[in-house]
Amino acid sequence: MKIKENRKYAIAVPTSMGVRITPPDGQPVHSSDMFFMQATSAETNVASVASYLGLPVKVLTTFVKDSPIAALIKANLRSRGMDFEGKEVEQGGPWGYRHQFNIADSGFGMRGPRVFNDRAGEVGRTLNIKDFDTKRIFGDEGVGILHMSGLIAALSPQTGEFCVSLAREAKKYGTLISFDLNYRESFWKGRKEELGKMFFEIASLADILVGNEEDFQLCFGITGPEAGGKDISAKMESFKELINEVQKTFPNTKVFATTLREVRNSNCHLWGGILKAGGKWYEAEPKEINVLDRIGGGDGFVGGLLYGIARSWDYEKCLQFGWASGVLATTFLTDYAQPADEEQIWSIWKGNARVKR
């Protein structure tokens, strides 16, 4: 699977930007009075691996006009080396539009993480294909990979239509489509039939399809292993059986991937991954990793995987880089990886944590 040449952007992501606030030192939200605030979204978390390593990235989003939070987000995207465009929407008064707030407790030891999403009035719910010149973006400028997340597709009926239309448009110009299912029960409540159809169409257009055991089962009803649990290594064959079933449903997809995670406590996980492409299996056997903050680890995995595909690496190398990029993300206070260079990520894969002078 090759990226077509002469593309201005290696990766483009549609997203709804917001801010994440987290207490320092692994403290719970309810007992804290100091917080670290960052700009965030799952999709830009993915794209950050590529942008920090020098590949051109484009963010398609929408902003609240004259909002200081929007200004913070734009400054953050610039600092990550990302281009962005999006409609400026009037706030409409204090009860109008705003950017989402993600309030997170990272957990510590046997106290698990807790995440509270405050998305009322979220401006990203207004994303509309009419607000973007798709011929310019995908035809004139060119995009190698369009990466989409189920979080955006399920955000509102309008964003679902936006994602379906964007995938159709990108496909016309030879852009590869990446789709991370990212199932969220609260988004799907009362909307199973509606979202099932939208997700199925996007997945049918996808060249790269990512999801964990729960995602594939709950989005498409494809039977697989029980979500979560212990002894993830023993479930490797069950995961392969699941992806084989997924491939029957989506025969045009070229790459299937999923992460494998066993949580021993908030700061110690077993972390692995599998990938199927060209009829061959590639495995990153679960290894024990230390975790500062688990949020964003899966996005880091996808980001590293897409970086490798954008670089036309072989699939084994792509999986290894994705595994290590996910590990890197869990060592940051931000929920996205900020790699210094490729060597830093490869050192993680090799298990080399020695000081570099």
C-alpha atoms as a printed R data frame, in Angstrom:
    type eleno elety resid chain resno       x       y      z
1   ATOM     1    CA   MET     A     1   0.000   0.000  0.000
2   ATOM     2    CA   LYS     A     2   1.684   3.169 -1.235
3   ATOM     3    CA   ILE     A     3   0.935   6.846 -0.692
4   ATOM     4    CA   LYS     A     4   0.493   8.687 -3.979
5   ATOM     5    CA   GLU     A     5   3.267  11.181 -4.697
6   ATOM     6    CA   ASN     A     6   3.052  14.984 -4.782
7   ATOM     7    CA   ARG     A     7   0.779  15.297 -1.760
8   ATOM     8    CA   LYS     A     8   1.142  18.479  0.295
9   ATOM     9    CA   TYR     A     9  -0.050  16.763  3.470
10  ATOM    10    CA   ALA     A    10   0.969  13.330  4.694
11  ATOM    11    CA   ILE     A    11  -2.009  13.135  7.056
12  ATOM    12    CA   ALA     A    12  -5.226  15.127  7.501
13  ATOM    13    CA   VAL     A    13  -7.629  14.752 10.428
14  ATOM    14    CA   PRO     A    14 -11.156  16.070 10.961
15  ATOM    15    CA   THR     A    15 -11.625  16.839 14.628
16  ATOM    16    CA   SER     A    16 -13.413  18.733 17.373
17  ATOM    17    CA   MET     A    17 -10.825  20.498 19.521
18  ATOM    18    CA   GLY     A    18 -11.173  21.138 23.223
19  ATOM    19    CA   VAL     A    19  -9.167  21.325 26.409
20  ATOM    20    CA   ARG     A    20  -8.212  18.694 28.967
21  ATOM    21    CA   ILE     A    21  -7.642  19.573 32.614
22  ATOM    22    CA   THR     A    22  -5.827  17.172 34.917
23  ATOM    23    CA   PRO     A    23  -4.650  17.513 38.534
24  ATOM    24    CA   PRO     A    24  -0.878  17.217 39.007
25  ATOM    25    CA   ASP     A    25   0.912  14.269 40.609
26  ATOM    26    CA   GLY     A    26  -1.825  11.727 39.868
27  ATOM    27    CA   GLN     A    27  -4.320  13.290 42.265
28  ATOM    28    CA   PRO     A    28  -8.116  12.812 41.970
29  ATOM    29    CA   VAL     A    29 -10.192  15.649 40.523
30  ATOM    30    CA   HIS     A    30 -12.541  16.020 43.492
31  ATOM    31    CA   SER     A    31  -9.719  16.645 45.971
32  ATOM    32    CA   SER     A    32  -7.634  19.042 43.831
33  ATOM    33    CA   ASP     A    33  -7.506  22.801 43.467
34  ATOM    34    CA   MET     A    34  -4.716  23.022 40.864
35  ATOM    35    CA   PHE     A    35  -4.959  21.711 37.294
36  ATOM    36    CA   PHE     A    36  -2.813  21.376 34.177
37  ATOM    37    CA   MET     A    37  -4.745  22.486 31.060
38  ATOM    38    CA   GLN     A    38  -3.867  21.460 27.515
39  ATOM    39    CA   ALA     A    39  -5.458  21.607 24.077
40  ATOM    40    CA   THR     A    40  -6.588  18.187 22.950
41  ATOM    41    CA   SER     A    41  -8.506  15.891 20.642
42  ATOM    42    CA   ALA     A    42  -8.088  12.202 19.880
43  ATOM    43    CA   GLU     A    43  -7.467  12.852 16.202
44  ATOM    44    CA   THR     A    44  -4.727  15.446 16.703
45  ATOM    45    CA   ASN     A    45  -3.226  13.065 19.270
46  ATOM    46    CA   VAL     A    46  -2.817  10.609 16.391
47  ATOM    47    CA   ALA     A    47  -1.416  13.188 13.986
48  ATOM    48    CA   SER     A    48   1.101  14.515 16.521
49  ATOM    49    CA   VAL     A    49   3.508  11.617 15.976
50  ATOM    50    CA   ALA     A    50   3.847  12.585 12.318
51  ATOM    51    CA   SER     A    51   3.947  16.346 12.881
52  ATOM    52    CA   TYR     A    52   6.632  16.181 15.577
53  ATOM    53    CA   LEU     A    53   8.700  13.978 13.260
54  ATOM    54    CA   GLY     A    54   8.474  16.493 10.436
55  ATOM    55    CA   LEU     A    55   5.653  15.294  8.202
56  ATOM    56    CA   PRO     A    56   3.094  17.909  7.084
57  ATOM    57    CA   VAL     A    57  -0.280  17.561  8.820
58  ATOM    58    CA   LYS     A    58  -3.614  19.293  8.203
59  ATOM    59    CA   VAL     A    59  -6.366  19.687 10.840
60  ATOM    60    CA   LEU     A    60  -9.971  20.214  9.690
61  ATOM    61    CA   THR     A    61 -12.036  21.614 12.529
62  ATOM    62    CA   THR     A    62 -14.211  24.494 13.675
63  ATOM    63    CA   PHE     A    63 -13.694  27.270 16.229
64  ATOM    64    CA   VAL     A    64 -15.712  29.565 18.471
65  ATOM    65    CA   LYS     A    65 -15.086  33.050 17.114
66  ATOM    66    CA   ASP     A    66 -13.072  35.358 19.414
67  ATOM    67    CA   SER     A    67 -12.837  32.680 22.128
68  ATOM    68    CA   PRO     A    68  -9.672  32.685 24.261
69  ATOM    69    CA   ILE     A    69  -9.897  28.887 24.354
70  ATOM    70    CA   ALA     A    70  -9.910  28.854 20.540
71  ATOM    71    CA   ALA     A    71  -6.834  31.086 20.597
72  ATOM    72    CA   LEU     A    72  -5.112  28.666 22.986
73  ATOM    73    CA   ILE     A    73  -5.980  25.743 20.705
74  ATOM    74    CA   LYS     A    74  -4.682  27.491 17.587
75  ATOM    75    CA   ALA     A    75  -1.414  28.371 19.322
76  ATOM    76    CA   ASN     A    76  -1.037  24.764 20.437
77  ATOM    77    CA   LEU     A    77  -1.617  23.380 16.940
78  ATOM    78    CA   ARG     A    78   0.970  25.794 15.552
79  ATOM    79    CA   SER     A    79   3.438  24.658 18.212
80  ATOM    80    CA   ARG     A    80   2.931  21.074 17.055
81  ATOM    81    CA   GLY     A    81   3.710  22.075 13.459
82  ATOM    82    CA   MET     A    82   0.162  21.512 12.230
83  ATOM    83    CA   ASP     A    83  -1.715  23.521  9.615
84  ATOM    84    CA   PHE     A    84  -5.406  23.998 10.353
85  ATOM    85    CA   GLU     A    85  -8.547  25.434  8.871
86  ATOM    86    CA   GLY     A    86 -12.109  25.699 10.061
87  ATOM    87    CA   LYS     A    87 -15.166  27.891 10.225
88  ATOM    88    CA   GLU     A    88 -15.356  30.564 12.945
89  ATOM    89    CA   VAL     A    89 -18.730  30.158 14.642
90  ATOM    90    CA   GLU     A    90 -20.288  32.960 16.693
91  ATOM    91    CA   GLN     A    91 -20.608  32.008 20.350
92  ATOM    92    CA   GLY     A    92 -24.199  33.203 20.515
93  ATOM    93    CA   GLY     A    93 -24.059  34.364 24.127
94  ATOM    94    CA   PRO     A    94 -23.038  32.648 27.360
95  ATOM    95    CA   TRP     A    95 -25.339  29.670 26.684
96  ATOM    96    CA   GLY     A    96 -24.142  29.230 23.096
97  ATOM    97    CA   TYR     A    97 -21.236  27.370 21.553
98  ATOM    98    CA   ARG     A    98 -17.946  26.499 23.219
99  ATOM    99    CA   HIS     A    99 -15.055  24.067 23.000
100 ATOM   100    CA   GLN     A   100 -15.377  20.829 24.967
101 ATOM   101    CA   PHE     A   101 -13.830  20.265 28.393
102 ATOM   102    CA   ASN     A   102 -12.301  16.901 29.268
103 ATOM   103    CA   ILE     A   103 -11.748  16.601 33.021
104 ATOM   104    CA   ALA     A   104  -9.436  13.723 33.859
105 ATOM   105    CA   ASP     A   105  -8.071  11.879 36.863
106 ATOM   106    CA   SER     A   106  -5.025   9.909 35.657
107 ATOM   107    CA   GLY     A   107  -5.358   7.406 38.491
108 ATOM   108    CA   PHE     A   108  -2.511   6.029 40.569
109 ATOM   109    CA   GLY     A   109  -1.669   2.475 41.584
110 ATOM   110    CA   MET     A   110  -4.863   0.576 42.319
111 ATOM   111    CA   ARG     A   111  -7.000   3.735 41.960
112 ATOM   112    CA   GLY     A   112  -8.169   3.657 38.363
113 ATOM   113    CA   PRO     A   113  -8.416   6.680 36.048
114 ATOM   114    CA   ARG     A   114 -11.710   8.543 35.778
115 ATOM   115    CA   VAL     A   115 -12.630  10.810 32.876
116 ATOM   116    CA   PHE     A   116 -15.566  13.227 32.812
117 ATOM   117    CA   ASN     A   117 -16.504  14.767 29.454
118 ATOM   118    CA   ASP     A   118 -18.349  18.092 29.444
119 ATOM   119    CA   ARG     A   119 -19.445  18.535 25.807
120 ATOM   120    CA   ALA     A   120 -22.631  20.609 26.093
121 ATOM   121    CA   GLY     A   121 -22.769  23.234 23.340
122 ATOM   122    CA   GLU     A   122 -19.651  21.807 21.678
123 ATOM   123    CA   VAL     A   123 -18.844  23.772 18.533
124 ATOM   124    CA   GLY     A   124 -17.423  20.675 16.856
125 ATOM   125    CA   ARG     A   125 -20.956  19.284 16.589
126 ATOM   126    CA   THR     A   126 -21.499  21.809 13.756
127 ATOM   127    CA   LEU     A   127 -18.797  20.364 11.451
128 ATOM   128    CA   ASN     A   128 -20.161  20.428  7.904
129 ATOM   129    CA   ILE     A   129 -18.701  19.314  4.579
130 ATOM   130    CA   LYS     A   130 -19.967  22.571  3.013
131 ATOM   131    CA   ASP     A   131 -17.461  24.519  5.112
132 ATOM   132    CA   PHE     A   132 -14.454  22.880  3.409
133 ATOM   133    CA   ASP     A   133 -13.202  23.066 -0.180
134 ATOM   134    CA   THR     A   134 -12.615  19.350 -0.643
135 ATOM   135    CA   LYS     A   135 -11.392  19.743 -4.235
136 ATOM   136    CA   ARG     A   136  -8.641  22.084 -3.048
137 ATOM   137    CA   ILE     A   137  -7.751  19.998  0.011
138 ATOM   138    CA   PHE     A   138  -7.709  16.540 -1.597
139 ATOM   139    CA   GLY     A   139  -7.285  17.419 -5.272
140 ATOM   140    CA   ASP     A   140  -5.104  20.520 -5.577
141 ATOM   141    CA   GLU     A   141  -3.106  20.268 -2.329
142 ATOM   142    CA   GLY     A   142  -3.368  16.520 -1.865
143 ATOM   143    CA   VAL     A   143  -3.521  14.348  1.243
144 ATOM   144    CA   GLY     A   144  -1.779  10.996  1.694
145 ATOM   145    CA   ILE     A   145  -3.934   9.624  4.534
146 ATOM   146    CA   LEU     A   146  -7.243  10.897  5.887
147 ATOM   147    CA   HIS     A   147  -7.552   9.636  9.452
148 ATOM   148    CA   MET     A   148 -10.975   9.651 11.075
149 ATOM   149    CA   SER     A   149 -12.217   8.603 14.484
150 ATOM   150    CA   GLY     A   150 -15.530   7.211 15.601
151 ATOM   151    CA   LEU     A   151 -15.564   9.935 18.240
152 ATOM   152    CA   ILE     A   152 -16.192  12.538 15.535
153 ATOM   153    CA   ALA     A   153 -18.503  10.339 13.475
154 ATOM   154    CA   ALA     A   154 -20.715   9.782 16.549
155 ATOM   155    CA   LEU     A   155 -20.558  13.303 17.961
156 ATOM   156    CA   SER     A   156 -23.825  14.417 16.314
157 ATOM   157    CA   PRO     A   157 -25.973  13.433 13.322
158 ATOM   158    CA   GLN     A   158 -24.338  16.305 11.421
159 ATOM   159    CA   THR     A   159 -20.771  15.182 12.162
160 ATOM   160    CA   GLY     A   160 -21.680  11.650 11.116
161 ATOM   161    CA   GLU     A   161 -22.794  12.901  7.717
162 ATOM   162    CA   PHE     A   162 -19.679  15.092  7.606
163 ATOM   163    CA   CYS     A   163 -17.363  12.113  8.117
164 ATOM   164    CA   VAL     A   164 -19.152   9.950  5.546
165 ATOM   165    CA   SER     A   165 -19.046  12.772  2.970
166 ATOM   166    CA   LEU     A   166 -15.395  13.552  3.729
167 ATOM   167    CA   ALA     A   167 -14.400   9.909  3.246
168 ATOM   168    CA   ARG     A   168 -16.247   9.773 -0.068
169 ATOM   169    CA   GLU     A   169 -14.550  12.963 -1.278
170 ATOM   170    CA   ALA     A   170 -11.078  11.863 -0.175
171 ATOM   171    CA   LYS     A   171 -11.521   8.500 -1.901
172 ATOM   172    CA   LYS     A   172 -12.198  10.253 -5.224
173 ATOM   173    CA   TYR     A   173  -8.676  11.708 -5.160
174 ATOM   174    CA   GLY     A   174  -6.825   8.539 -4.183
175 ATOM   175    CA   THR     A   175  -6.355   9.446 -0.516
176 ATOM   176    CA   LEU     A   176  -5.991   6.470  1.816
177 ATOM   177    CA   ILE     A   177  -8.705   6.306  4.487
178 ATOM   178    CA   SER     A   178  -7.857   5.357  8.085
179 ATOM   179    CA   PHE     A   179 -10.689   4.752 10.557
180 ATOM   180    CA   ASP     A   180 -10.288   4.145 14.293
181 ATOM   181    CA   LEU     A   181 -13.695   2.994 15.543
182 ATOM   182    CA   ASN     A   182 -13.327   4.446 19.079
183 ATOM   183    CA   TYR     A   183 -16.720   3.206 20.293
184 ATOM   184    CA   ARG     A   184 -18.209   5.201 23.174
185 ATOM   185    CA   GLU     A   185 -21.374   3.852 24.767
186 ATOM   186    CA   SER     A   186 -22.621   7.297 25.835
187 ATOM   187    CA   PHE     A   187 -22.465   8.514 22.195
188 ATOM   188    CA   TRP     A   188 -24.348   5.487 20.856
189 ATOM   189    CA   LYS     A   189 -27.199   5.509 23.371
190 ATOM   190    CA   GLY     A   190 -30.492   5.537 21.453
191 ATOM   191    CA   ARG     A   191 -28.637   5.864 18.109
192 ATOM   192    CA   LYS     A   192 -27.454   2.324 17.378
193 ATOM   193    CA   GLU     A   193 -29.184   1.916 14.010
194 ATOM   194    CA   GLU     A   194 -28.227   5.408 12.784
195 ATOM   195    CA   LEU     A   195 -24.582   5.148 13.809
196 ATOM   196    CA   GLY     A   196 -24.247   1.520 12.751
197 ATOM   197    CA   LYS     A   197 -25.054   2.486  9.146
198 ATOM   198    CA   MET     A   198 -22.654   5.460  9.164
199 ATOM   199    CA   PHE     A   199 -19.813   3.499 10.721
200 ATOM   200    CA   PHE     A   200 -20.363   0.641  8.273
201 ATOM   201    CA   GLU     A   201 -20.056   2.954  5.263
202 ATOM   202    CA   ILE     A   202 -16.901   4.637  6.569
203 ATOM   203    CA   ALA     A   203 -15.353   1.263  7.409
204 ATOM   204    CA   SER     A   204 -16.284   0.013  3.921
205 ATOM   205    CA   LEU     A   205 -14.271   2.896  2.440
206 ATOM   206    CA   ALA     A   206 -11.341   2.430  4.824
207 ATOM   207    CA   ASP     A   207  -7.927   1.190  3.725
208 ATOM   208    CA   ILE     A   208  -6.793   1.020  7.363
209 ATOM   209    CA   LEU     A   209  -9.193  -0.115 10.089
210 ATOM   210    CA   VAL     A   210  -8.301   0.044 13.784
211 ATOM   211    CA   GLY     A   211 -10.305  -1.075 16.797
212 ATOM   212    CA   ASN     A   212 -10.123  -3.112 19.952
213 ATOM   213    CA   GLU     A   213 -12.215  -6.181 20.721
214 ATOM   214    CA   GLU     A   214 -15.059  -4.086 22.150
215 ATOM   215    CA   ASP     A   215 -15.127  -1.676 19.182
216 ATOM   216    CA   PHE     A   216 -15.675  -4.357 16.528
217 ATOM   217    CA   GLN     A   217 -18.286  -6.191 18.562
218 ATOM   218    CA   LEU     A   218 -20.330  -3.178 19.619
219 ATOM   219    CA   CYS     A   219 -20.137  -1.243 16.341
220 ATOM   220    CA   PHE     A   220 -20.794  -4.152 13.985
221 ATOM   221    CA   GLY     A   221 -21.934  -7.076 16.143
222 ATOM   222    CA   ILE     A   222 -18.945  -9.164 15.089
223 ATOM   223    CA   THR     A   223 -18.337 -11.851 17.698
224 ATOM   224    CA   GLY     A   224 -14.936 -11.893 19.369
225 ATOM   225    CA   PRO     A   225 -13.186 -12.384 22.711
226 ATOM   226    CA   GLU     A   226 -14.540 -10.901 25.915
227 ATOM   227    CA   ALA     A   227 -13.378  -7.296 26.405
228 ATOM   228    CA   GLY     A   228 -10.733  -6.604 29.038
229 ATOM   229    CA   GLY     A   229  -9.737  -9.281 31.497
230 ATOM   230    CA   LYS     A   230  -6.425 -10.875 32.322
231 ATOM   231    CA   ASP     A   231  -3.870 -12.956 30.434
232 ATOM   232    CA   ILE     A   232  -3.990 -10.959 27.224
233 ATOM   233    CA   SER     A   233  -1.207 -13.072 25.701
234 ATOM   234    CA   ALA     A   234  -3.455 -16.128 25.837
235 ATOM   235    CA   LYS     A   235  -6.111 -14.234 23.874
236 ATOM   236    CA   MET     A   236  -3.851 -13.494 20.882
237 ATOM   237    CA   GLU     A   237  -5.435 -16.216 18.748
238 ATOM   238    CA   SER     A   238  -8.928 -15.028 19.691
239 ATOM   239    CA   PHE     A   239  -8.046 -11.536 18.513
240 ATOM   240    CA   LYS     A   240  -6.830 -12.985 15.225
241 ATOM   241    CA   GLU     A   241 -10.108 -14.844 14.808
242 ATOM   242    CA   LEU     A   242 -11.960 -11.587 15.442
243 ATOM   243    CA   ILE     A   243  -9.999  -9.703 12.784
244 ATOM   244    CA   ASN     A   244 -10.513 -12.575 10.322
245 ATOM   245    CA   GLU     A   245 -14.263 -12.130 10.836
246 ATOM   246    CA   VAL     A   246 -13.942  -8.357 10.427
247 ATOM   247    CA   GLN     A   247 -12.071  -8.888  7.143
248 ATOM   248    CA   LYS     A   248 -14.969 -10.943  5.774
249 ATOM   249    CA   THR     A   249 -17.234  -7.970  6.431
250 ATOM   250    CA   PHE     A   250 -14.805  -5.403  4.990
251 ATOM   251    CA   PRO     A   251 -12.877  -7.225  2.239
252 ATOM   252    CA   ASN     A   252 -11.552  -4.023  0.617
253 ATOM   253    CA   THR     A   253  -9.663  -2.933  3.724
254 ATOM   254    CA   LYS     A   254  -5.913  -3.509  3.375
255 ATOM   255    CA   VAL     A   255  -4.678  -3.150  6.964
256 ATOM   256    CA   PHE     A   256  -6.364  -4.276 10.186
257 ATOM   257    CA   ALA     A   257  -4.823  -3.470 13.548
258 ATOM   258    CA   THR     A   258  -5.664  -3.558 17.224
259 ATOM   259    CA   THR     A   259  -3.868  -2.893 20.478
260 ATOM   260    CA   LEU     A   260  -3.658  -5.435 23.290
261 ATOM   261    CA   ARG     A   261  -3.732  -4.176 26.863
262 ATOM   262    CA   GLU     A   262  -3.818  -5.841 30.265
263 ATOM   263    CA   VAL     A   263  -4.057  -3.450 33.209
264 ATOM   264    CA   ARG     A   264  -2.191  -4.625 36.295
265 ATOM   265    CA   ASN     A   265  -2.629  -1.249 37.955
266 ATOM   266    CA   SER     A   266  -2.876   2.361 36.784
267 ATOM   267    CA   ASN     A   267   0.882   2.629 36.372
268 ATOM   268    CA   CYS     A   268   1.741  -0.852 35.108
269 ATOM   269    CA   HIS     A   269   0.261  -2.386 31.967
270 ATOM   270    CA   LEU     A   270   1.019  -5.170 29.549
271 ATOM   271    CA   TRP     A   271   0.990  -3.548 26.111
272 ATOM   272    CA   GLY     A   272   0.969  -5.269 22.734
273 ATOM   273    CA   GLY     A   273  -0.548  -5.142 19.283
274 ATOM   274    CA   ILE     A   274  -1.364  -7.149 16.178
275 ATOM   275    CA   LEU     A   275  -1.705  -6.228 12.519
276 ATOM   276    CA   LYS     A   276  -2.927  -8.099  9.477
277 ATOM   277    CA   ALA     A   277  -2.042  -7.005  5.945
278 ATOM   278    CA   GLY     A   278  -1.555  -8.859  2.668
279 ATOM   279    CA   GLY     A   279  -2.758 -12.070  4.256
280 ATOM   280    CA   LYS     A   280   0.081 -12.021  6.814
281 ATOM   281    CA   TRP     A   281   0.030 -11.508 10.584
282 ATOM   282    CA   TYR     A   282   2.434  -9.258 12.456
283 ATOM   283    CA   GLU     A   283   2.656  -9.294 16.235
284 ATOM   284    CA   ALA     A   284   4.039  -7.090 18.977
285 ATOM   285    CA   GLU     A   285   3.953  -9.434 21.939
286 ATOM   286    CA   PRO     A   286   2.616  -7.815 25.131
287 ATOM   287    CA   LYS     A   287   5.373  -6.385 27.307
288 ATOM   288    CA   GLU     A   288   5.215  -4.719 30.709
289 ATOM   289    CA   ILE     A   289   5.331  -0.916 30.529
290 ATOM   290    CA   ASN     A   290   5.299   1.842 33.142
291 ATOM   291    CA   VAL     A   291   2.461   4.329 32.687
292 ATOM   292    CA   LEU     A   292   2.351   7.961 33.802
293 ATOM   293    CA   ASP     A   293  -1.056   8.626 32.178
294 ATOM   294    CA   ARG     A   294  -2.742   6.000 30.003
295 ATOM   295    CA   ILE     A   295  -4.998   8.422 28.095
296 ATOM   296    CA   GLY     A   296  -3.714   8.796 24.542
297 ATOM   297    CA   GLY     A   297  -1.768   5.538 24.395
298 ATOM   298    CA   GLY     A   298  -4.080   4.075 21.762
299 ATOM   299    CA   ASP     A   299  -3.885   7.286 19.731
300 ATOM   300    CA   GLY     A   300  -0.098   7.124 19.929
301 ATOM   301    CA   PHE     A   301  -0.224   3.572 18.566
302 ATOM   302    CA   VAL     A   302  -2.320   4.672 15.581
303 ATOM   303    CA   GLY     A   303  -0.100   7.718 15.069
304 ATOM   304    CA   GLY     A   304   3.042   5.608 14.888
305 ATOM   305    CA   LEU     A   305   1.357   3.089 12.593
306 ATOM   306    CA   LEU     A   306   0.231   5.814 10.168
307 ATOM   307    CA   TYR     A   307   3.651   7.460 10.282
308 ATOM   308    CA   GLY     A   308   5.203   4.192  9.136
309 ATOM   309    CA   ILE     A   309   2.632   3.782  6.359
310 ATOM   310    CA   ALA     A   310   3.218   7.385  5.258
311 ATOM   311    CA   ARG     A   311   6.944   6.550  5.105
312 ATOM   312    CA   SER     A   312   6.206   3.396  3.041
313 ATOM   313    CA   TRP     A   313   7.784   1.108  5.640
314 ATOM   314    CA   ASP     A   314   7.093  -2.611  5.693
315 ATOM   315    CA   TYR     A   315   4.175  -3.614  7.921
316 ATOM   316    CA   GLU     A   316   6.245  -5.270 10.627
317 ATOM   317    CA   LYS     A   317   8.183  -2.047 11.092
318 ATOM   318    CA   CYS     A   318   4.939  -0.015 11.099
319 ATOM   319    CA   LEU     A   319   3.506  -2.170 13.898
320 ATOM   320    CA   GLN     A   320   6.674  -1.938 15.975
321 ATOM   321    CA   PHE     A   321   6.803   1.833 15.604
322 ATOM   322    CA   GLY     A   322   3.114   2.086 16.503
323 ATOM   323    CA   TRP     A   323   3.630  -0.034 19.627
324 ATOM   324    CA   ALA     A   324   6.526   2.148 20.771
325 ATOM   325    CA   SER     A   325   4.725   5.410 19.925
326 ATOM   326    CA   GLY     A   326   1.831   4.284 22.126
327 ATOM   327    CA   VAL     A   327   4.255   3.597 24.969
328 ATOM   328    CA   LEU     A   328   5.834   7.016 24.480
329 ATOM   329    CA   ALA     A   329   2.432   8.725 24.736
330 ATOM   330    CA   THR     A   330   1.797   7.154 28.157
331 ATOM   331    CA   THR     A   331   4.969   8.795 29.516
332 ATOM   332    CA   PHE     A   332   3.708  12.355 28.859
333 ATOM   333    CA   LEU     A   333   1.445  14.599 30.924
334 ATOM   334    CA   THR     A   334  -0.157  15.630 27.632
335 ATOM   335    CA   ASP     A   335  -2.381  12.981 26.086
336 ATOM   336    CA   TYR     A   336  -0.303  12.943 22.902
337 ATOM   337    CA   ALA     A   337   3.249  11.817 22.178
338 ATOM   338    CA   GLN     A   338   5.882  14.454 21.463
339 ATOM   339    CA   PRO     A   339   8.775  12.440 20.002
340 ATOM   340    CA   ALA     A   340  12.133  14.173 19.752
341 ATOM   341    CA   ASP     A   341  13.110  11.989 16.787
342 ATOM   342    CA   GLU     A   342  12.599   8.505 15.364
343 ATOM   343    CA   GLU     A   343  15.512   7.172 17.399
344 ATOM   344    CA   GLN     A   344  13.705   7.944 20.657
345 ATOM   345    CA   ILE     A   345  10.783   5.765 19.585
346 ATOM   346    CA   TRP     A   346  12.969   2.945 18.280
347 ATOM   347    CA   SER     A   347  14.867   2.942 21.569
348 ATOM   348    CA   ILE     A   348  11.577   2.227 23.332
349 ATOM   349    CA   TRP     A   349  10.909  -0.691 21.005
350 ATOM   350    CA   LYS     A   350  14.397  -2.060 21.701
351 ATOM   351    CA   GLY     A   351  13.955  -1.641 25.459
352 ATOM   352    CA   ASN     A   352  16.865   0.777 25.655
353 ATOM   353    CA   ALA     A   353  16.209   3.366 28.368
354 ATOM   354    CA   ARG     A   354  19.857   4.311 28.850
355 ATOM   355    CA   VAL     A   355  20.804   7.957 29.087
356 ATOM   356    CA   LYS     A   356  21.802   9.582 25.807
357 ATOM   357    CA   ARG     A   357  24.512  12.221 26.140
